Amino acid sequence: MIKEIKLKNFKCFKEKSIALKPLTFLSGINGMGKSTIIQSLLLLRQSYGKNNFDLNGDLFEFGYYEDLHSEFADDEDFYVKLIDDNEQQFSWSALVKKNNEGDLFSEVIEWDDSTSISSGIFGVNFQFLSAERWGPRVLMPLNKDDVSSTFLGKYGQFLVSVLDKFELKKLPNDLLAVHPSTESRNVHEQISAWLNEISPGSDFDFKSIKEADSGLYTFTYKSSLGKTRSFRPANVGFGLSYTLPILTALLTASKGSLVIIENPEAHLHPKAQVVIGKLLAICAQAGVQLVIESHSDHVLNGIRIAVKEGCISRDNVVLNFVNRKDYNDIKSTDIITPEILENGKLSFWPEGFFDEWDNALDTLI
């Protein structure tokens, strides 16, 4: 499991060390560098096994080295390093120089993959769901290029393929506690149970149409007559379609997996956001490493409640608040880490860290 990322001359970070734990919660005002931390992991993932940094791969398109190499760099060094919880180090370093036309390019690569970190970030147990996920669709593509893959795709576009793969199977993580409404460890039933907390009375179904390389999913609701007919995703709103890939990623993750999710709160009611926060904590406590970028105080509160209720140890959570000491100076980007205490309260509240509710109340009162 990764416990630290070290960056040098990577975008806004001239040199920075970022702490990771089983549940890493990234927050901060827009444009401060939260996504940069995630992008450093994506760069390594999509470059693994290649001769150079893959700047424009399946997970993220960085553009050119000018877009990646810090303009404040004092030297040519450029690296992303990972430290695991056994103090082993994985590193990929480069010297970034200018060619005759003045364009930046990577000249030397140092690739060290002799650590156990690869099981999470570089193995099959990896998921990344970007903020730009697919909303409601009538049809979803099947992952016919790799029928054995459990990767949902960065947009969640292979949702039906993954659901089909886990149909009738039990949760792959034996340490993961089941939802209290059911004793079944069936993946479909567990996803349904958590979906029912997001939208009470809801359920889902899906179908693979391999002859058309496509699949579909639908939603139903409980009623006084039993169960409604199936509804197309577009007819129940964006929230369920945005959430179903998240629930699938979390509940199909094995121990030691790495799951990265941007903005899990998108299109969700505040109560549902708290539920997502609690589920994140439960999965992290079961041995899944999660890196979450969020602007939601409700998701944060769900994690805090999970700590208070004993669903996760406070030692397994780190809150990385990416901020600038001087908002007008990008070089002052820093990371502040308030701790969650046993009672769910925070050790301190940095200025700008989910304090806008209090600021608004002060103005209104």
Phi, psi and omega in degrees: 000138182284132177245351181201140171246132175244126182240141172225127179055037180255103179053240185282350183261109176291316173198120186208144173246130183240125180281136174238148174225183177308323174236108178253122184249112181261128179219170178147163178297152182305140174079017183266339178128007178301310182295331179299321179297314178296319182297331177296323177289320179295323179298316179294316182301311185280350178262350187301131178082006180250168185276351183207170173298129176270093186291332186230077183253198184288334184269323182202146177248108182276334184102248181238172178299333176300330180279344187251321185279127185302132178286353179261007184297137176266349181214183185271353182298144180206119180207159168234122180235143178240138175243130180263178186284359171257014180066016173278150184239136172245134181218149171224112186242156179212157167255122182256117183237176178257141174272187184296336180271358180089003179277145179280147176209159180266123185262316185234134178242132172245117185242117181238104183242036185265031182237170180280357181300330187302337182297332180265296187284330184252356182268192182283343182271064183224137174222141171223120175246113184281167177296333181269062180278160175290136172273204181302133177226144175289316179234147177238144179287147171269146181278076184283344179289330180215087186292344179271351186288142173253014180283127183284345188087149185294339177263357188078018188289340180260028182305311183296322178301316182288317177301318179296322181295324183263005179300130180071004179264158178275163176305128182290342181259107182294340182276348185284123178290140180281159177298139185296346182277350182211149177265351182291141176258014177293133184301313182300315182293326178291318176298317179299319181297317179287325176298325179295333174284328178290314180224098187307133178087358185272158173208171181221161173215166182209164179211133173266133176242082188295332179296338180247009181054033185221168175211171178213158174224151182223167179237148174230166177226152174286148176215175180296342179264000179123272184217137180287171171290171180283140178247142172295150181305323182295340183268003175237010176090173186282331190303314183291321179293325178287332186271328184303317176296326179295311179300320180294316180299317184289317188275347175257004181281133176276163173301134181091356177290158172244122180237123179245126182227129175261131174050062179295346182278355188304128175067018182251145172297148181309321180298319179292327177296323176297319178300316179299317179301318181292320179295321176304315181295318181298317180293320179296321179295335181274006173102007175268133177270126183241134171241114189240127172256127186208149173250013189258120173289338178289318175298316177301316180295325176299321177292318180297318178297319179299323177295313181297323182275000177081015178287337178210145176286139178302334180288348180262009181235137171229132177257110179257104180265108182272122188213172174236133176298324177235107184302338181269005181229103183297337180289350181265014179303131183220168179235124180250139187233079172295148182259148172272125179276171183302328181274005179090350177282165180260151180295327174195161180245104178295152176298129181093354181267094178049042180249010185290332177299314179294320179298318180293319178297319178301320180290319183289323183277000000 
